[in-house]
């Protein structure tokens, strides 16, 4: 029980220290240091945890995050995103559809506070269509996070495969569709359906613009295709995506901009999260407590409730999905269940951690969006109320459906 208390203490430090000028990566390393000292796992286990963080699947994850930051940086630097948005506006006839597509597409760039990139587009479109500011904020945030569930190189999915190597990325993404698709539909009915919008009059040269869109979005999907065909790690295949940006850009100071685009804070943040995960895996008493809770509460509902409360709690207090996963995934990996159900519990934990992170008041995307849209947190949460309820219903319904199929 003491180790559980120490985990909670070390993670509560994150929002407390977040009020200082310290970077999130530094705060997470401090949290890891406090946990290492308080947990009583010993020097040898601490050294092993550090070694495991910089080797094997964890190192692959860190290198991939580094390459993702480079890709996002150069796509932004050379205005590839602006070209994508302009091309979409020349293809899609419905402005309501554009409202959903733009945040979702920009969301493929896995960078902290990335909603700030799509917010200006949604703000301007919202002005044209007289959409209230709180609803504009909700639209930007709801549709911007779809990619986190589906892109194989999104931070959360990479942390999962580093933490539980047995998990199939493809299979998990397919399970994630059971959450993403219904929630996309819910988002449409809550925030888009009733908007009165004129037809988009900017459409022209549909065929040539579709080809342009395929070309401009190639840096996003080419690494996934190469990975699927060759099996090479993402940190290698993403070099092809960066090369695609090179050919799409004016190539001015390209190498300099590649180096400048490396987001060391994000890389260090993921390293700290993986270190926290390794430390927790060494905490036998904590894992025994969880195993005992799981054994005692034999029903799937009780097990899912434990995962939900834990994931949502740590997601809310950290404002970071992957930080919450650092605590939950070691516990999931210890479950004595079939491979099918291991995927189901991982899916449920991933979505639960997302819910906690998404609705957290210290969620960076939310903070940036409400600032740009000039709305209050309370106004945004009023827009969220039915979306939150729907997300919980969809999550539990999908988990019970999977349990019926796989159990």
N, C-alpha and C positions, 0 to 999 in steps of 0.2 A: 504493500500500500504506500510505503514511503516513496518508492520510485515513481509511482503515479503522481504523487504530490509534487515531486521535483520536476517532472515533465511539465505539469501545469504551471508551476512557478517560472520555469525557464521560458515558456512560451508567452506568458503574460508580460514578460520583460519586453517583448517585441513592440506592442502598442505603446507601452510606457516610454521606452527609449525612442520610439518613433516621433515623440514630441520634441526631441532634440534635433540637432543639425547633422546627426550621424546618418551615413548612407545605410540603406536596408541591408546590404551585404555585410556591413560591419556589425549591425545589430544582430543579424542571424549568427555570425561567428561568435559574438559575445554570448548569445543564448546557448550555442553549442558548448562553449567553454564552461559556462555555469552548470549546464547539465552534466558534462563530463566530470566535473569536480564533485557535484552533489550526489551523483548516481551511485558512487562507490564501486564502479566496475573495475577499477584498478588501472595502473599505468600501461600494462601490456595490452589490455583491451582497447584503451584509448589510442595507442600507437597503431594497433591493427585496424581500427576504424579509419584513421587518417590514411593508412596505406590503401585500404579498400576504396577510399574516395577518389584516389588518383590513379587507379588501375582498372583494368577490365571494363565492364559495361558502364561503370560510373564515368570513367575517363572518356569513353565514346560519347556519352551524353553531354559532358562538359564541352568537348570539341564541337559537337553538333550545335549546341547553343551558341558557341562562338561564331560558327559559320552562319547561323540564322541571323545573328545580329549584323554581320557583314552584309548579308543579302538585303535585309530591311534597310540598312543605312544607305547602300548605294542606290537602291530603288527609289528611296526618298530624295537623295542628293541629285539624281539625274531626272527627277520628275516623271518617272515611269508610272507612278500612281496617278498623277494628274492626267496622263495620257489615257490610262485605263478608264478613269471616270469620264473624261470627255468622250471617249469612244462609246461607252455604255449609253451615254445620253443621246448619241446619234443612232443607236440601234433600237432601244426599248421605247415603245410607244406610251407606256403608262408611267406617269411620274410617281404613282404609288409604288410600283414595282421597283423603281429606281431608289426609293427611300429604303427598301430592304436590301437591295443588292450592294449598294455602295459600302455600308458599314461591314457587311459580311465579307466582301472582297478585301477591303483594307484590313480586316481582322486576320488575314492570313499572315500578316507581318507580326510575328510574335514578339512585341516589344512592350515594356511596362508603360501603362498610360496610353496605349495605342489608340484609344477612342478619340484622343485629341486630334488625330489626323483626319478622322471621318466627321467629327463634330461640325466643322465649318460648312461642309457640303450639306449636312442635314439642317443646319441652322438656316442657310440660305433658301433651300427648298421649302422648309417650313414657313419661312416668311412669305414666299410666293403663294402658298396654299392656306395661309392663315391657321396654321396648326399651333395650339397653345404651347408655350415654352416647356412646361413639364412633360407633355407628351412627346415633344421633339427629343428631349433628353432620354426618355425611356426608349424611343425608337433607336436612337444611336447606340445605346448600351445593349439592348436585347438582341439586335441583329449582328452587332459587332463581334459577339463571342461564340458564334456558331463554329468557327474554324478550330477552336480549342478542342472540340470533340472529334474532329474528323481528320485533321492534318497529322500525318505520322511524325512530323518533326515539331509538333507543338510541345511546349515545355512539360506539361502535365503528363502526356503520353510517354515522353522520353524518360521521365522520372519513374513511371510505372515499370517500363521494361528494364530499367537499370535496377529497380528494387526487386522485381519478381521476373527473372529471365524466362521462366516457363510460359509467361503470358504471351499469346500471339497478338501482335499489334493489329493485324488485319481483322482478326476475330473481335477484338475489343472495339475497334472502329465500327464494325457492323452492329455490335450490341448498342453502341452509343447512338446509332440512328433511331433506336426505339425511344430515346429521350429527345434528341434534336428535332426530328420531324414533327412530332406532336407539339413541341414547344414553339417551333417556327409557325405552325398553324395557329396556335393560341396567340402568339405575338401579332399575327396578321389580323385576327378578329378583334383583339383588344385595342390595337393602336393604328391600324391601317385601313380597315374595311370601310369605315364611315367617313373617311376624309373625302371632301369634294375637291377633285383635281381635274384641271383641263388636260386634254391630250398633249403629249410632248410634241412640240412643233419643230424641234431641232433635228428630227430624223432625216437622214439622207444617205444615199449610197450604201444601203444595208449590206450588200454582199462584200464590198471592199472593207467596210468597217468591221464586219465579223472577222475577216482575215487579220485585220489590224489588232483586234482584241485577242485573237489566238496568239499573235506574235508578242504583244505587250505583256500578256500573262504567262508566257513561256518560262520565265525564271521561277515562277511559283510551282509549276507542275513537272518541269523537266527532270528535276532531281528525284522526284517520286517514281517516275517511269524508269530511270536508270537503276534506281535501287531495286525496283520490282524485277527487272530483267537480269541484273548482274548479282544482286545480293550484297553489293558493296555497302559499307556503312554510310549513313547520311552525311557525315562530315566530309566524306570524299566526294559523293555524288553532288553535293551542293556547290562544289567548285564549278560544275557545269552551269548551274544557275547563275552564279556570279559572272561566268564567262558570257552567258546570254545577255546580261545587263551591259557588259562591255560592248557587245555588238549593237545593242539598242541605243547606246548613249553617244555623246560627242567625244568620249574617251579622254577628255581633258583632265589631267592629274588623276587618272583612274587608280593607280597603285596607291597614291597618297590618300585618296578617298576611301579605298578599301581598308587601309590601316586605321584611318580616322573613324571608320564605321564600327570597329570592334567595340562592343558595349561591355567593358570589363566589369561594370557593376552587376550586370545580368549574369555574366559568367560566374563571378564570385558568389552571387546570390544562390545560384543552382548548386555550386560546390558546397556551400554552407548547408543547404537543405539535404544534400546527399550525405554529408557528414553527420547531421542530426539523425538521419535514418540509420546510419551504421551504428551510432551510439545506442539508439533505442534497441537495435537487434542484439546488443550485448547485455541488455537489462533483463535478465532471466526472470526476476521477481515480477516485473511489470507484465511480461508476456504470459507468465503463469496466471496472473490475475485475470487477464483477458480471456485466456483459454478456459479458465474456471467459469467465468461469466457465460461464455459461449456454450459450455457443456451443460451448465445448470439450466439455461434457457433454451431448451431443445427446439422450440418452434422457430421457423424462419422469420416470423414477425418480430420476435424478441431480438434475434440476431441482427436483423436489419435496423431495428430501433437503436441498438448499441452503436452500430456503424454511423447511422444518421446523426445522432446526438454528438458523437465524438467529432465527426468530420465537419459538421456545421459549426460547432463551438470553436474549433481551432481555425476554421476558415474565416469566421467573423472576427476573432481577436487578432489574427495576423493580417487580414486583408489580402491573403495570398493563398491560392489554391495549392500550390506545390508544397508550401510549408505545412499545410494541414495533412497532405499526403505523406509527408515525412514521418508523421506519427502513426497514421492509420495503416499504411502499406506493410510495415513490419509485422503488424498484428494479423493482417489478412494472410500474409505469407505463411503464418504458423498454423492456419486452419487445416484440420484433417478432413478435407472434402475432395470430391472428384475434381478433375481438371475443368469440367463444364461449370461446376458451381464456383470454382475459384475465379473463373472469368466473370461470373454473375456478381459475386461479392466485390470484385475489383471494379466492375462497371458501376455498381451501386455506390461504392465509396468515392469513386472519382466524381460522379454526379453530385453526391452529397457535399463533398468538399467544394465543388463549384458553386453550389447554392449558398454555402456559408460565405465564400469569397465574394460572390456576385452582389449579395445584399449587405456586405460589410460597409460601415460608414467610412472606413479607411481604404476602401478599394480605390486605387489610383485612377482608373478609367472614370469612375463615378465622380471623383473629386474634380477632375479636369472638365468633365462634361457639364456638371452643374455650374461651374464657374463661367464657362463660355456661354451657356444658355441663360445665365443669370436667373437661376431658380434656387430654391432652398432644398435641403435634404428632405425635409418633411413633405414638401410638394411632390418630390420625386417618389417618395415612399407611398404616397397616396395613389400614384399612378401604378405602382408595383403590386398593390394588395391582391388583386385577382391573379396576377401573374405568379406570385409566390405560391398561392394556394394551388394553382394549376400545376406548378412544377413538382410539388410534393405528391399530388395525386398521380401524375404521369410516372414519377419515379417509382412509387410503390406498386402501381398497377403493372408496370413493365417488369419489375423484379419478380412479382408473383407469377406473371405469365412465363418468364424464363424458368422459374422454379418448377412450374407444372411441366414444362417441356423437357428439362434436363435432369430433374431430381430422380 
